[in-house]
Amino acid sequence: MSSTSKKHRNFIAEPIRGKRVTELPGIGETLGERLSGRGYNTADKVLGQYLVMDRDRRSFERFLRKNCNANSKQVSDCYNGLDTWSKEFL
């Protein structure tokens, strides 16, 4: 895996409870607002979707593109963050 961002390292370092959606790697203020507008205002709600999709990268990519118009890098960063976090904490 390539080097990770500081945001990624911070995200995976601790439990997800109480984290804002914008704390997810790849999700900034604009995408965070879009996700919040669709009811995904916390990182654990996005994690829930990731898990419901059985951790499938393509399904998760469609979810993020549909719900916040994320680009490929944003999708990849978010997916990788959730994947790493879930391997550590679940």
PDB file of N, CA, C and O in Angstrom:
ATOM      1  N   MET A   1       0.847  -1.179   0.000  1.00  0.00           N
ATOM      2  CA  MET A   1       0.000   0.000   0.000  1.00  0.00           C
ATOM      3  C   MET A   1       0.890   1.238   0.000  1.00  0.00           C
ATOM      4  O   MET A   1       1.960   1.237   0.608  1.00  0.00           O
ATOM      5  N   SER A   2       0.458   2.274  -0.668  1.00  0.00           N
ATOM      6  CA  SER A   2       1.221   3.506  -0.713  1.00  0.00           C
ATOM      7  C   SER A   2       1.158   4.201   0.643  1.00  0.00           C
ATOM      8  O   SER A   2       0.398   3.801   1.524  1.00  0.00           O
ATOM      9  N   SER A   3       1.958   5.235   0.796  1.00  0.00           N
ATOM     10  CA  SER A   3       1.960   5.957   2.060  1.00  0.00           C
ATOM     11  C   SER A   3       0.583   6.566   2.314  1.00  0.00           C
ATOM     12  O   SER A   3      -0.158   6.891   1.387  1.00  0.00           O
ATOM     13  N   THR A   4       0.275   6.705   3.577  1.00  0.00           N
ATOM     14  CA  THR A   4      -1.040   7.220   3.946  1.00  0.00           C
ATOM     15  C   THR A   4      -0.940   8.660   4.416  1.00  0.00           C
ATOM     16  O   THR A   4       0.119   9.123   4.838  1.00  0.00           O
ATOM     17  N   SER A   5      -2.059   9.355   4.335  1.00  0.00           N
ATOM     18  CA  SER A   5      -2.101  10.740   4.759  1.00  0.00           C
ATOM     19  C   SER A   5      -2.203  10.831   6.274  1.00  0.00           C
ATOM     20  O   SER A   5      -2.521   9.852   6.950  1.00  0.00           O
ATOM     21  N   LYS A   6      -1.931  12.003   6.787  1.00  0.00           N
ATOM     22  CA  LYS A   6      -2.078  12.240   8.226  1.00  0.00           C
ATOM     23  C   LYS A   6      -3.536  12.027   8.634  1.00  0.00           C
ATOM     24  O   LYS A   6      -3.808  11.484   9.705  1.00  0.00           O
ATOM     25  N   LYS A   7      -4.462  12.447   7.793  1.00  0.00           N
ATOM     26  CA  LYS A   7      -5.885  12.269   8.085  1.00  0.00           C
ATOM     27  C   LYS A   7      -6.210  10.778   8.205  1.00  0.00           C
ATOM     28  O   LYS A   7      -6.948  10.374   9.104  1.00  0.00           O
ATOM     29  N   HIS A   8      -5.668   9.969   7.310  1.00  0.00           N
ATOM     30  CA  HIS A   8      -5.873   8.516   7.355  1.00  0.00           C
ATOM     31  C   HIS A   8      -5.313   7.952   8.662  1.00  0.00           C
ATOM     32  O   HIS A   8      -5.989   7.196   9.358  1.00  0.00           O
ATOM     33  N   ARG A   9      -4.093   8.319   8.985  1.00  0.00           N
ATOM     34  CA  ARG A   9      -3.464   7.812  10.214  1.00  0.00           C
ATOM     35  C   ARG A   9      -4.244   8.230  11.448  1.00  0.00           C
ATOM     36  O   ARG A   9      -4.414   7.428  12.366  1.00  0.00           O
ATOM     37  N   ASN A  10      -4.714   9.450  11.491  1.00  0.00           N
ATOM     38  CA  ASN A  10      -5.519   9.915  12.627  1.00  0.00           C
ATOM     39  C   ASN A  10      -6.836   9.158  12.716  1.00  0.00           C
ATOM     40  O   ASN A  10      -7.280   8.798  13.806  1.00  0.00           O
ATOM     41  N   PHE A  11      -7.458   8.919  11.569  1.00  0.00           N
ATOM     42  CA  PHE A  11      -8.746   8.236  11.542  1.00  0.00           C
ATOM     43  C   PHE A  11      -8.642   6.818  12.085  1.00  0.00           C
ATOM     44  O   PHE A  11      -9.478   6.391  12.882  1.00  0.00           O
ATOM     45  N   ILE A  12      -7.627   6.093  11.658  1.00  0.00           N
ATOM     46  CA  ILE A  12      -7.536   4.687  12.050  1.00  0.00           C
ATOM     47  C   ILE A  12      -6.949   4.489  13.446  1.00  0.00           C
ATOM     48  O   ILE A  12      -6.898   3.361  13.936  1.00  0.00           O
ATOM     49  N   ALA A  13      -6.511   5.556  14.088  1.00  0.00           N
ATOM     50  CA  ALA A  13      -5.834   5.444  15.380  1.00  0.00           C
ATOM     51  C   ALA A  13      -6.779   5.259  16.563  1.00  0.00           C
ATOM     52  O   ALA A  13      -6.330   4.927  17.661  1.00  0.00           O
ATOM     53  N   GLU A  14      -8.072   5.467  16.360  1.00  0.00           N
ATOM     54  CA  GLU A  14      -8.989   5.411  17.497  1.00  0.00           C
ATOM     55  C   GLU A  14     -10.382   4.993  17.063  1.00  0.00           C
ATOM     56  O   GLU A  14     -10.682   4.973  15.870  1.00  0.00           O
ATOM     57  N   PRO A  15     -11.236   4.658  18.021  1.00  0.00           N
ATOM     58  CA  PRO A  15     -12.613   4.261  17.685  1.00  0.00           C
ATOM     59  C   PRO A  15     -13.338   5.340  16.882  1.00  0.00           C
ATOM     60  O   PRO A  15     -12.998   6.521  16.945  1.00  0.00           O
ATOM     61  N   ILE A  16     -14.332   4.908  16.138  1.00  0.00           N
ATOM     62  CA  ILE A  16     -15.047   5.783  15.215  1.00  0.00           C
ATOM     63  C   ILE A  16     -16.167   6.594  15.884  1.00  0.00           C
ATOM     64  O   ILE A  16     -16.576   7.636  15.371  1.00  0.00           O
ATOM     65  N   ARG A  17     -16.648   6.116  17.013  1.00  0.00           N
ATOM     66  CA  ARG A  17     -17.787   6.742  17.682  1.00  0.00           C
ATOM     67  C   ARG A  17     -17.566   8.243  17.890  1.00  0.00           C
ATOM     68  O   ARG A  17     -16.547   8.666  18.435  1.00  0.00           O
ATOM     69  N   GLY A  18     -18.524   9.018  17.453  1.00  0.00           N
ATOM     70  CA  GLY A  18     -18.493  10.462  17.641  1.00  0.00           C
ATOM     71  C   GLY A  18     -17.737  11.238  16.576  1.00  0.00           C
ATOM     72  O   GLY A  18     -17.702  12.467  16.624  1.00  0.00           O
ATOM     73  N   LYS A  19     -17.135  10.556  15.623  1.00  0.00           N
ATOM     74  CA  LYS A  19     -16.389  11.267  14.583  1.00  0.00           C
ATOM     75  C   LYS A  19     -17.347  11.836  13.542  1.00  0.00           C
ATOM     76  O   LYS A  19     -18.319  11.192  13.146  1.00  0.00           O
ATOM     77  N   ARG A  20     -17.050  13.048  13.116  1.00  0.00           N
ATOM     78  CA  ARG A  20     -17.828  13.676  12.050  1.00  0.00           C
ATOM     79  C   ARG A  20     -17.497  13.008  10.725  1.00  0.00           C
ATOM     80  O   ARG A  20     -16.426  12.421  10.567  1.00  0.00           O
ATOM     81  N   VAL A  21     -18.409  13.099   9.785  1.00  0.00           N
ATOM     82  CA  VAL A  21     -18.198  12.512   8.467  1.00  0.00           C
ATOM     83  C   VAL A  21     -16.963  13.105   7.786  1.00  0.00           C
ATOM     84  O   VAL A  21     -16.298  12.422   7.007  1.00  0.00           O
ATOM     85  N   THR A  22     -16.658  14.350   8.069  1.00  0.00           N
ATOM     86  CA  THR A  22     -15.493  14.998   7.458  1.00  0.00           C
ATOM     87  C   THR A  22     -14.175  14.496   8.021  1.00  0.00           C
ATOM     88  O   THR A  22     -13.116  14.869   7.515  1.00  0.00           O
ATOM     89  N   GLU A  23     -14.208  13.668   9.043  1.00  0.00           N
ATOM     90  CA  GLU A  23     -12.986  13.066   9.563  1.00  0.00           C
ATOM     91  C   GLU A  23     -12.594  11.810   8.784  1.00  0.00           C
ATOM     92  O   GLU A  23     -11.505  11.269   8.976  1.00  0.00           O
ATOM     93  N   LEU A  24     -13.482  11.352   7.910  1.00  0.00           N
ATOM     94  CA  LEU A  24     -13.156  10.221   7.048  1.00  0.00           C
ATOM     95  C   LEU A  24     -12.109  10.645   6.024  1.00  0.00           C
ATOM     96  O   LEU A  24     -12.215  11.731   5.454  1.00  0.00           O
ATOM     97  N   PRO A  25     -11.108   9.817   5.780  1.00  0.00           N
ATOM     98  CA  PRO A  25     -10.148  10.135   4.722  1.00  0.00           C
ATOM     99  C   PRO A  25     -10.882  10.316   3.388  1.00  0.00           C
ATOM    100  O   PRO A  25     -11.775   9.537   3.054  1.00  0.00           O
ATOM    101  N   GLY A  26     -10.501  11.341   2.638  1.00  0.00           N
ATOM    102  CA  GLY A  26     -11.107  11.596   1.336  1.00  0.00           C
ATOM    103  C   GLY A  26     -12.360  12.451   1.386  1.00  0.00           C
ATOM    104  O   GLY A  26     -12.839  12.902   0.346  1.00  0.00           O
ATOM    105  N   ILE A  27     -12.900  12.680   2.575  1.00  0.00           N
ATOM    106  CA  ILE A  27     -14.145  13.445   2.697  1.00  0.00           C
ATOM    107  C   ILE A  27     -13.850  14.794   3.346  1.00  0.00           C
ATOM    108  O   ILE A  27     -13.568  14.880   4.541  1.00  0.00           O
ATOM    109  N   GLY A  28     -13.922  15.835   2.536  1.00  0.00           N
ATOM    110  CA  GLY A  28     -13.713  17.194   3.031  1.00  0.00           C
ATOM    111  C   GLY A  28     -15.039  17.867   3.319  1.00  0.00           C
ATOM    112  O   GLY A  28     -16.077  17.212   3.406  1.00  0.00           O
ATOM    113  N   GLU A  29     -14.996  19.165   3.465  1.00  0.00           N
ATOM    114  CA  GLU A  29     -16.200  19.923   3.821  1.00  0.00           C
ATOM    115  C   GLU A  29     -17.308  19.809   2.777  1.00  0.00           C
ATOM    116  O   GLU A  29     -18.468  19.603   3.135  1.00  0.00           O
ATOM    117  N   THR A  30     -16.974  19.939   1.503  1.00  0.00           N
ATOM    118  CA  THR A  30     -17.998  19.896   0.452  1.00  0.00           C
ATOM    119  C   THR A  30     -18.683  18.537   0.399  1.00  0.00           C
ATOM    120  O   THR A  30     -19.911  18.456   0.410  1.00  0.00           O
ATOM    121  N   LEU A  31     -17.893  17.472   0.342  1.00  0.00           N
ATOM    122  CA  LEU A  31     -18.490  16.137   0.304  1.00  0.00           C
ATOM    123  C   LEU A  31     -19.203  15.836   1.616  1.00  0.00           C
ATOM    124  O   LEU A  31     -20.247  15.184   1.627  1.00  0.00           O
ATOM    125  N   GLY A  32     -18.642  16.308   2.713  1.00  0.00           N
ATOM    126  CA  GLY A  32     -19.272  16.120   4.014  1.00  0.00           C
ATOM    127  C   GLY A  32     -20.653  16.755   4.085  1.00  0.00           C
ATOM    128  O   GLY A  32     -21.584  16.173   4.642  1.00  0.00           O
ATOM    129  N   GLU A  33     -20.781  17.941   3.522  1.00  0.00           N
ATOM    130  CA  GLU A  33     -22.088  18.609   3.487  1.00  0.00           C
ATOM    131  C   GLU A  33     -23.072  17.816   2.646  1.00  0.00           C
ATOM    132  O   GLU A  33     -24.237  17.670   3.017  1.00  0.00           O
ATOM    133  N   ARG A  34     -22.612  17.309   1.525  1.00  0.00           N
ATOM    134  CA  ARG A  34     -23.492  16.515   0.663  1.00  0.00           C
ATOM    135  C   ARG A  34     -23.948  15.237   1.370  1.00  0.00           C
ATOM    136  O   ARG A  34     -25.126  14.881   1.321  1.00  0.00           O
ATOM    137  N   LEU A  35     -23.018  14.558   2.019  1.00  0.00           N
ATOM    138  CA  LEU A  35     -23.381  13.344   2.745  1.00  0.00           C
ATOM    139  C   LEU A  35     -24.324  13.659   3.909  1.00  0.00           C
ATOM    140  O   LEU A  35     -25.295  12.937   4.139  1.00  0.00           O
ATOM    141  N   SER A  36     -24.037  14.729   4.634  1.00  0.00           N
ATOM    142  CA  SER A  36     -24.894  15.121   5.753  1.00  0.00           C
ATOM    143  C   SER A  36     -26.307  15.427   5.277  1.00  0.00           C
ATOM    144  O   SER A  36     -27.282  15.104   5.955  1.00  0.00           O
ATOM    145  N   GLY A  37     -26.412  16.046   4.121  1.00  0.00           N
ATOM    146  CA  GLY A  37     -27.718  16.352   3.544  1.00  0.00           C
ATOM    147  C   GLY A  37     -28.522  15.103   3.207  1.00  0.00           C
ATOM    148  O   GLY A  37     -29.742  15.168   3.053  1.00  0.00           O
ATOM    149  N   ARG A  38     -27.851  13.989   3.095  1.00  0.00           N
ATOM    150  CA  ARG A  38     -28.512  12.706   2.809  1.00  0.00           C
ATOM    151  C   ARG A  38     -28.598  11.823   4.054  1.00  0.00           C
ATOM    152  O   ARG A  38     -28.938  10.643   3.972  1.00  0.00           O
ATOM    153  N   GLY A  39     -28.284  12.417   5.209  1.00  0.00           N
ATOM    154  CA  GLY A  39     -28.425  11.698   6.468  1.00  0.00           C
ATOM    155  C   GLY A  39     -27.176  11.007   6.974  1.00  0.00           C
ATOM    156  O   GLY A  39     -27.216  10.346   8.012  1.00  0.00           O
ATOM    157  N   TYR A  40     -26.070  11.144   6.265  1.00  0.00           N
ATOM    158  CA  TYR A  40     -24.808  10.517   6.677  1.00  0.00           C
ATOM    159  C   TYR A  40     -23.900  11.577   7.294  1.00  0.00           C
ATOM    160  O   TYR A  40     -22.895  11.968   6.699  1.00  0.00           O
ATOM    161  N   ASN A  41     -24.259  12.036   8.485  1.00  0.00           N
ATOM    162  CA  ASN A  41     -23.529  13.142   9.104  1.00  0.00           C
ATOM    163  C   ASN A  41     -22.418  12.692  10.056  1.00  0.00           C
ATOM    164  O   ASN A  41     -21.664  13.522  10.563  1.00  0.00           O
ATOM    165  N   THR A  42     -22.313  11.388  10.300  1.00  0.00           N
ATOM    166  CA  THR A  42     -21.238  10.877  11.143  1.00  0.00           C
ATOM    167  C   THR A  42     -20.503   9.753  10.417  1.00  0.00           C
ATOM    168  O   THR A  42     -21.053   9.078   9.546  1.00  0.00           O
ATOM    169  N   ALA A  43     -19.253   9.578  10.805  1.00  0.00           N
ATOM    170  CA  ALA A  43     -18.419   8.559  10.160  1.00  0.00           C
ATOM    171  C   ALA A  43     -18.977   7.157  10.373  1.00  0.00           C
ATOM    172  O   ALA A  43     -18.838   6.295   9.505  1.00  0.00           O
ATOM    173  N   ASP A  44     -19.608   6.922  11.526  1.00  0.00           N
ATOM    174  CA  ASP A  44     -20.134   5.580  11.775  1.00  0.00           C
ATOM    175  C   ASP A  44     -21.310   5.235  10.874  1.00  0.00           C
ATOM    176  O   ASP A  44     -21.546   4.058  10.600  1.00  0.00           O
ATOM    177  N   LYS A  45     -22.047   6.226  10.411  1.00  0.00           N
ATOM    178  CA  LYS A  45     -23.132   5.955   9.461  1.00  0.00           C
ATOM    179  C   LYS A  45     -22.573   5.538   8.102  1.00  0.00           C
ATOM    180  O   LYS A  45     -23.134   4.665   7.440  1.00  0.00           O
ATOM    181  N   VAL A  46     -21.491   6.149   7.695  1.00  0.00           N
ATOM    182  CA  VAL A  46     -20.847   5.749   6.440  1.00  0.00           C
ATOM    183  C   VAL A  46     -20.217   4.362   6.621  1.00  0.00           C
ATOM    184  O   VAL A  46     -20.274   3.534   5.712  1.00  0.00           O
ATOM    185  N   LEU A  47     -19.626   4.111   7.776  1.00  0.00           N
ATOM    186  CA  LEU A  47     -19.100   2.777   8.077  1.00  0.00           C
ATOM    187  C   LEU A  47     -20.212   1.740   7.980  1.00  0.00           C
ATOM    188  O   LEU A  47     -19.997   0.648   7.454  1.00  0.00           O
ATOM    189  N   GLY A  48     -21.389   2.069   8.479  1.00  0.00           N
ATOM    190  CA  GLY A  48     -22.524   1.155   8.391  1.00  0.00           C
ATOM    191  C   GLY A  48     -22.841   0.786   6.957  1.00  0.00           C
ATOM    192  O   GLY A  48     -23.096  -0.380   6.658  1.00  0.00           O
ATOM    193  N   GLN A  49     -22.828   1.764   6.068  1.00  0.00           N
ATOM    194  CA  GLN A  49     -23.078   1.479   4.656  1.00  0.00           C
ATOM    195  C   GLN A  49     -21.981   0.591   4.078  1.00  0.00           C
ATOM    196  O   GLN A  49     -22.258  -0.343   3.326  1.00  0.00           O
ATOM    197  N   TYR A  50     -20.761   0.884   4.430  1.00  0.00           N
ATOM    198  CA  TYR A  50     -19.617   0.073   3.991  1.00  0.00           C
ATOM    199  C   TYR A  50     -19.821  -1.381   4.418  1.00  0.00           C
ATOM    200  O   TYR A  50     -19.584  -2.297   3.630  1.00  0.00           O
ATOM    201  N   LEU A  51     -20.254  -1.593   5.644  1.00  0.00           N
ATOM    202  CA  LEU A  51     -20.455  -2.950   6.150  1.00  0.00           C
ATOM    203  C   LEU A  51     -21.676  -3.619   5.518  1.00  0.00           C
ATOM    204  O   LEU A  51     -21.637  -4.809   5.205  1.00  0.00           O
ATOM    205  N   VAL A  52     -22.759  -2.863   5.329  1.00  0.00           N
ATOM    206  CA  VAL A  52     -23.956  -3.413   4.678  1.00  0.00           C
ATOM    207  C   VAL A  52     -23.619  -3.868   3.265  1.00  0.00           C
ATOM    208  O   VAL A  52     -24.185  -4.843   2.770  1.00  0.00           O
ATOM    209  N   MET A  53     -22.707  -3.169   2.624  1.00  0.00           N
ATOM    210  CA  MET A  53     -22.282  -3.525   1.269  1.00  0.00           C
ATOM    211  C   MET A  53     -21.239  -4.632   1.282  1.00  0.00           C
ATOM    212  O   MET A  53     -20.606  -4.912   0.264  1.00  0.00           O
ATOM    213  N   ASP A  54     -21.067  -5.258   2.436  1.00  0.00           N
ATOM    214  CA  ASP A  54     -20.138  -6.377   2.600  1.00  0.00           C
ATOM    215  C   ASP A  54     -18.719  -5.998   2.202  1.00  0.00           C
ATOM    216  O   ASP A  54     -17.974  -6.819   1.667  1.00  0.00           O
ATOM    217  N   ARG A  55     -18.350  -4.746   2.468  1.00  0.00           N
ATOM    218  CA  ARG A  55     -17.001  -4.235   2.222  1.00  0.00           C
ATOM    219  C   ARG A  55     -16.590  -4.283   0.752  1.00  0.00           C
ATOM    220  O   ARG A  55     -15.402  -4.301   0.430  1.00  0.00           O
ATOM    221  N   ASP A  56     -17.573  -4.303  -0.123  1.00  0.00           N
ATOM    222  CA  ASP A  56     -17.315  -4.390  -1.562  1.00  0.00           C
ATOM    223  C   ASP A  56     -16.934  -3.017  -2.123  1.00  0.00           C
ATOM    224  O   ASP A  56     -17.707  -2.063  -2.040  1.00  0.00           O
ATOM    225  N   ARG A  57     -15.735  -2.937  -2.691  1.00  0.00           N
ATOM    226  CA  ARG A  57     -15.203  -1.661  -3.184  1.00  0.00           C
ATOM    227  C   ARG A  57     -16.118  -1.032  -4.241  1.00  0.00           C
ATOM    228  O   ARG A  57     -16.393   0.167  -4.177  1.00  0.00           O
ATOM    229  N   ARG A  58     -16.583  -1.807  -5.191  1.00  0.00           N
ATOM    230  CA  ARG A  58     -17.412  -1.241  -6.272  1.00  0.00           C
ATOM    231  C   ARG A  58     -18.749  -0.730  -5.756  1.00  0.00           C
ATOM    232  O   ARG A  58     -19.212   0.332  -6.173  1.00  0.00           O
ATOM    233  N   SER A  59     -19.361  -1.466  -4.867  1.00  0.00           N
ATOM    234  CA  SER A  59     -20.637  -1.012  -4.292  1.00  0.00           C
ATOM    235  C   SER A  59     -20.431   0.270  -3.494  1.00  0.00           C
ATOM    236  O   SER A  59     -21.235   1.198  -3.582  1.00  0.00           O
ATOM    237  N   PHE A  60     -19.359   0.318  -2.720  1.00  0.00           N
ATOM    238  CA  PHE A  60     -19.077   1.509  -1.922  1.00  0.00           C
ATOM    239  C   PHE A  60     -18.766   2.700  -2.827  1.00  0.00           C
ATOM    240  O   PHE A  60     -19.168   3.829  -2.544  1.00  0.00           O
ATOM    241  N   GLU A  61     -18.052   2.439  -3.908  1.00  0.00           N
ATOM    242  CA  GLU A  61     -17.752   3.503  -4.869  1.00  0.00           C
ATOM    243  C   GLU A  61     -19.045   4.077  -5.446  1.00  0.00           C
ATOM    244  O   GLU A  61     -19.193   5.296  -5.531  1.00  0.00           O
ATOM    245  N   ARG A  62     -19.974   3.220  -5.840  1.00  0.00           N
ATOM    246  CA  ARG A  62     -21.270   3.697  -6.365  1.00  0.00           C
ATOM    247  C   ARG A  62     -22.012   4.509  -5.310  1.00  0.00           C
ATOM    248  O   ARG A  62     -22.610   5.539  -5.621  1.00  0.00           O
ATOM    249  N   PHE A  63     -21.975   4.048  -4.070  1.00  0.00           N
ATOM    250  CA  PHE A  63     -22.631   4.762  -2.971  1.00  0.00           C
ATOM    251  C   PHE A  63     -22.067   6.174  -2.826  1.00  0.00           C
ATOM    252  O   PHE A  63     -22.832   7.137  -2.762  1.00  0.00           O
ATOM    253  N   LEU A  64     -20.746   6.311  -2.775  1.00  0.00           N
ATOM    254  CA  LEU A  64     -20.155   7.643  -2.598  1.00  0.00           C
ATOM    255  C   LEU A  64     -20.362   8.530  -3.825  1.00  0.00           C
ATOM    256  O   LEU A  64     -20.609   9.728  -3.691  1.00  0.00           O
ATOM    257  N   ARG A  65     -20.263   7.954  -4.998  1.00  0.00           N
ATOM    258  CA  ARG A  65     -20.494   8.758  -6.208  1.00  0.00           C
ATOM    259  C   ARG A  65     -21.940   9.260  -6.252  1.00  0.00           C
ATOM    260  O   ARG A  65     -22.191  10.418  -6.585  1.00  0.00           O
ATOM    261  N   LYS A  66     -22.870   8.394  -5.921  1.00  0.00           N
ATOM    262  CA  LYS A  66     -24.286   8.763  -5.954  1.00  0.00           C
ATOM    263  C   LYS A  66     -24.638   9.792  -4.878  1.00  0.00           C
ATOM    264  O   LYS A  66     -25.382  10.737  -5.140  1.00  0.00           O
ATOM    265  N   ASN A  67     -24.111   9.612  -3.688  1.00  0.00           N
ATOM    266  CA  ASN A  67     -24.526  10.438  -2.562  1.00  0.00           C
ATOM    267  C   ASN A  67     -23.745  11.729  -2.366  1.00  0.00           C
ATOM    268  O   ASN A  67     -24.232  12.651  -1.713  1.00  0.00           O
ATOM    269  N   CYS A  68     -22.533  11.807  -2.925  1.00  0.00           N
ATOM    270  CA  CYS A  68     -21.793  13.060  -2.738  1.00  0.00           C
ATOM    271  C   CYS A  68     -20.921  13.439  -3.928  1.00  0.00           C
ATOM    272  O   CYS A  68     -20.162  14.406  -3.863  1.00  0.00           O
ATOM    273  N   ASN A  69     -21.028  12.671  -5.024  1.00  0.00           N
ATOM    274  CA  ASN A  69     -20.274  12.960  -6.243  1.00  0.00           C
ATOM    275  C   ASN A  69     -18.759  12.929  -6.011  1.00  0.00           C
ATOM    276  O   ASN A  69     -18.025  13.769  -6.533  1.00  0.00           O
ATOM    277  N   ALA A  70     -18.308  11.960  -5.230  1.00  0.00           N
ATOM    278  CA  ALA A  70     -16.885  11.812  -4.941  1.00  0.00           C
ATOM    279  C   ALA A  70     -16.137  11.357  -6.188  1.00  0.00           C
ATOM    280  O   ALA A  70     -16.668  10.596  -6.997  1.00  0.00           O
ATOM    281  N   ASN A  71     -14.909  11.826  -6.335  1.00  0.00           N
ATOM    282  CA  ASN A  71     -14.083  11.376  -7.451  1.00  0.00           C
ATOM    283  C   ASN A  71     -13.330  10.100  -7.058  1.00  0.00           C
ATOM    284  O   ASN A  71     -13.450   9.629  -5.927  1.00  0.00           O
ATOM    285  N   SER A  72     -12.565   9.552  -7.981  1.00  0.00           N
ATOM    286  CA  SER A  72     -11.887   8.271  -7.761  1.00  0.00           C
ATOM    287  C   SER A  72     -10.930   8.304  -6.575  1.00  0.00           C
ATOM    288  O   SER A  72     -10.893   7.358  -5.789  1.00  0.00           O
ATOM    289  N   LYS A  73     -10.160   9.370  -6.434  1.00  0.00           N
ATOM    290  CA  LYS A  73      -9.211   9.472  -5.319  1.00  0.00           C
ATOM    291  C   LYS A  73      -9.945   9.571  -3.997  1.00  0.00           C
ATOM    292  O   LYS A  73      -9.555   8.924  -3.025  1.00  0.00           O
ATOM    293  N   GLN A  74     -10.998  10.367  -3.943  1.00  0.00           N
ATOM    294  CA  GLN A  74     -11.763  10.505  -2.711  1.00  0.00           C
ATOM    295  C   GLN A  74     -12.391   9.178  -2.305  1.00  0.00           C
ATOM    296  O   GLN A  74     -12.376   8.808  -1.131  1.00  0.00           O
ATOM    297  N   VAL A  75     -12.943   8.466  -3.282  1.00  0.00           N
ATOM    298  CA  VAL A  75     -13.528   7.150  -3.016  1.00  0.00           C
ATOM    299  C   VAL A  75     -12.454   6.208  -2.485  1.00  0.00           C
ATOM    300  O   VAL A  75     -12.664   5.521  -1.485  1.00  0.00           O
ATOM    301  N   SER A  76     -11.318   6.177  -3.147  1.00  0.00           N
ATOM    302  CA  SER A  76     -10.235   5.286  -2.749  1.00  0.00           C
ATOM    303  C   SER A  76      -9.736   5.600  -1.338  1.00  0.00           C
ATOM    304  O   SER A  76      -9.537   4.690  -0.534  1.00  0.00           O
ATOM    305  N   ASP A  77      -9.534   6.876  -1.038  1.00  0.00           N
ATOM    306  CA  ASP A  77      -9.067   7.276   0.287  1.00  0.00           C
ATOM    307  C   ASP A  77     -10.068   6.871   1.370  1.00  0.00           C
ATOM    308  O   ASP A  77      -9.683   6.355   2.419  1.00  0.00           O
ATOM    309  N   CYS A  78     -11.339   7.105   1.111  1.00  0.00           N
ATOM    310  CA  CYS A  78     -12.373   6.773   2.088  1.00  0.00           C
ATOM    311  C   CYS A  78     -12.479   5.260   2.270  1.00  0.00           C
ATOM    312  O   CYS A  78     -12.511   4.765   3.396  1.00  0.00           O
ATOM    313  N   TYR A  79     -12.532   4.543   1.171  1.00  0.00           N
ATOM    314  CA  TYR A  79     -12.613   3.079   1.240  1.00  0.00           C
ATOM    315  C   TYR A  79     -11.421   2.508   2.001  1.00  0.00           C
ATOM    316  O   TYR A  79     -11.594   1.673   2.890  1.00  0.00           O
ATOM    317  N   ASN A  80     -10.222   2.949   1.661  1.00  0.00           N
ATOM    318  CA  ASN A  80      -9.020   2.428   2.312  1.00  0.00           C
ATOM    319  C   ASN A  80      -9.005   2.735   3.803  1.00  0.00           C
ATOM    320  O   ASN A  80      -8.569   1.912   4.608  1.00  0.00           O
ATOM    321  N   GLY A  81      -9.486   3.929   4.171  1.00  0.00           N
ATOM    322  CA  GLY A  81      -9.564   4.282   5.584  1.00  0.00           C
ATOM    323  C   GLY A  81     -10.528   3.384   6.340  1.00  0.00           C
ATOM    324  O   GLY A  81     -10.209   2.890   7.422  1.00  0.00           O
ATOM    325  N   LEU A  82     -11.709   3.173   5.768  1.00  0.00           N
ATOM    326  CA  LEU A  82     -12.693   2.306   6.419  1.00  0.00           C
ATOM    327  C   LEU A  82     -12.224   0.860   6.450  1.00  0.00           C
ATOM    328  O   LEU A  82     -12.447   0.155   7.434  1.00  0.00           O
ATOM    329  N   ASP A  83     -11.583   0.421   5.392  1.00  0.00           N
ATOM    330  CA  ASP A  83     -11.079  -0.949   5.333  1.00  0.00           C
ATOM    331  C   ASP A  83     -10.011  -1.176   6.410  1.00  0.00           C
ATOM    332  O   ASP A  83     -10.065  -2.163   7.144  1.00  0.00           O
ATOM    333  N   THR A  84      -9.057  -0.271   6.499  1.00  0.00           N
ATOM    334  CA  THR A  84      -8.007  -0.383   7.505  1.00  0.00           C
ATOM    335  C   THR A  84      -8.594  -0.300   8.908  1.00  0.00           C
ATOM    336  O   THR A  84      -8.233  -1.087   9.783  1.00  0.00           O
ATOM    337  N   TRP A  85      -9.507   0.660   9.124  1.00  0.00           N
ATOM    338  CA  TRP A  85     -10.121   0.824  10.438  1.00  0.00           C
ATOM    339  C   TRP A  85     -10.875  -0.436  10.842  1.00  0.00           C
ATOM    340  O   TRP A  85     -10.754  -0.891  11.979  1.00  0.00           O
ATOM    341  N   SER A  86     -11.652  -1.003   9.924  1.00  0.00           N
ATOM    342  CA  SER A  86     -12.461  -2.168  10.268  1.00  0.00           C
ATOM    343  C   SER A  86     -11.577  -3.390  10.574  1.00  0.00           C
ATOM    344  O   SER A  86     -11.926  -4.208  11.425  1.00  0.00           O
ATOM    345  N   LYS A  87     -10.460  -3.512   9.897  1.00  0.00           N
ATOM    346  CA  LYS A  87      -9.539  -4.623  10.190  1.00  0.00           C
ATOM    347  C   LYS A  87      -8.920  -4.465  11.569  1.00  0.00           C
ATOM    348  O   LYS A  87      -8.609  -5.455  12.233  1.00  0.00           O
ATOM    349  N   GLU A  88      -8.744  -3.233  11.997  1.00  0.00           N
ATOM    350  CA  GLU A  88      -8.140  -2.960  13.294  1.00  0.00           C
ATOM    351  C   GLU A  88      -9.139  -3.104  14.453  1.00  0.00           C
ATOM    352  O   GLU A  88      -8.794  -3.616  15.518  1.00  0.00           O
ATOM    353  N   PHE A  89     -10.370  -2.651  14.235  1.00  0.00           N
ATOM    354  CA  PHE A  89     -11.326  -2.548  15.339  1.00  0.00           C
ATOM    355  C   PHE A  89     -12.483  -3.545  15.317  1.00  0.00           C
ATOM    356  O   PHE A  89     -13.156  -3.713  16.334  1.00  0.00           O
ATOM    357  N   LEU A  90     -12.734  -4.207  14.192  1.00  0.00           N
ATOM    358  CA  LEU A  90     -13.862  -5.139  14.146  1.00  0.00           C
ATOM    359  C   LEU A  90     -13.396  -6.583  14.212  1.00  0.00           C
ATOM    360  O   LEU A  90     -14.218  -7.499  14.184  1.00  0.00           O
TER     361      LEU A  90
END
